[in-house]
Amino acid sequence: MSGLTAFEHVQVAALDGVEQAGLLAHMIQRTGLDPCHGHVAALASMATCPILSLGRSHWEQAAAALDDPLYFIEIADPGE
């Protein structure tokens, strides 16, 4: 988490209420993502903010199942 301070804007958030829980369930059902990745995708979709990921292809497959765009940015592994 300490590496997140290098970014100008970062959002780490929990679900807030029944509506967001419903969106999470819908995201998992539409994309086939596991609950953790579904949570990330649902929050990014609601906030219209990108997902930072080491693996672009994982998110491309999920985004293809959605009507609205899912934004993601592939980052380099800081350990490499």
C-alpha positions as CSV (number, residue, x, y, z in Angstrom):
1,M,0.0,0.0,0.0
2,S,2.9,2.4,0.6
3,G,3.5,2.5,-3.2
4,L,0.0,4.1,-3.7
5,T,1.4,7.4,-2.3
6,A,3.2,7.9,-5.6
7,F,-0.2,8.4,-7.4
8,E,-2.0,11.7,-7.4
9,H,-5.5,10.1,-6.9
10,V,-6.1,6.7,-5.3
11,Q,-9.4,5.3,-4.1
12,V,-9.6,2.3,-1.7
13,A,-13.2,1.8,-0.7
14,A,-15.7,-0.7,0.7
15,L,-19.2,-1.3,-0.5
16,D,-21.8,1.2,0.8
17,G,-25.3,-0.2,1.2
18,V,-27.7,-2.5,-0.6
19,E,-27.5,-0.8,-4.0
20,Q,-23.7,-1.3,-4.2
21,A,-24.0,-4.9,-2.9
22,G,-26.5,-5.5,-5.8
23,L,-24.1,-4.0,-8.3
24,L,-21.3,-6.3,-7.0
25,A,-23.6,-9.4,-7.5
26,H,-24.5,-8.2,-11.0
27,M,-20.8,-7.6,-11.8
28,I,-19.8,-11.1,-10.7
29,Q,-22.7,-12.7,-12.6
30,R,-22.0,-10.8,-15.8
31,T,-18.2,-11.1,-15.9
32,G,-17.5,-14.4,-14.1
33,L,-15.0,-12.6,-11.8
34,D,-14.4,-14.0,-8.3
35,P,-15.9,-11.9,-5.5
36,C,-12.6,-10.0,-4.8
37,H,-12.0,-9.0,-8.4
38,G,-15.8,-8.4,-8.8
39,H,-15.6,-5.9,-5.9
40,V,-12.7,-4.0,-7.6
41,A,-14.6,-3.9,-10.9
42,A,-17.9,-2.8,-9.3
43,L,-16.3,0.0,-7.4
44,A,-14.2,1.2,-10.4
45,S,-17.4,1.1,-12.6
46,M,-19.4,3.1,-10.1
47,A,-16.6,5.7,-9.6
48,T,-15.5,5.7,-13.2
49,C,-11.9,5.3,-12.2
50,P,-9.3,3.0,-13.6
51,I,-8.1,-0.3,-12.1
52,L,-4.4,-0.6,-11.8
53,S,-3.3,-4.1,-12.6
54,L,-0.2,-6.2,-13.4
55,G,-2.3,-8.3,-15.8
56,R,-4.3,-6.5,-18.5
57,S,-5.8,-9.6,-20.1
58,H,-7.7,-10.5,-17.0
59,W,-9.6,-7.2,-17.1
60,E,-10.1,-7.2,-20.9
61,Q,-12.1,-10.4,-20.6
62,A,-14.3,-8.9,-17.9
63,A,-14.8,-5.6,-19.7
64,A,-16.0,-7.5,-22.8
65,A,-18.9,-8.8,-20.8
66,L,-20.1,-5.3,-19.8
67,D,-22.3,-2.7,-21.5
68,D,-20.4,0.2,-20.0
69,P,-16.6,0.5,-20.3
70,L,-14.3,-0.7,-17.6
71,Y,-11.1,1.3,-17.5
72,F,-7.8,-0.3,-16.4
73,I,-4.2,0.5,-16.6
74,E,-1.5,-2.1,-16.7
75,I,1.5,-1.2,-14.5
76,A,4.9,-2.7,-14.3
77,D,5.7,-5.0,-11.4
78,P,7.7,-2.9,-8.9
79,G,9.7,-6.0,-7.9
80,E,11.2,-6.4,-11.4
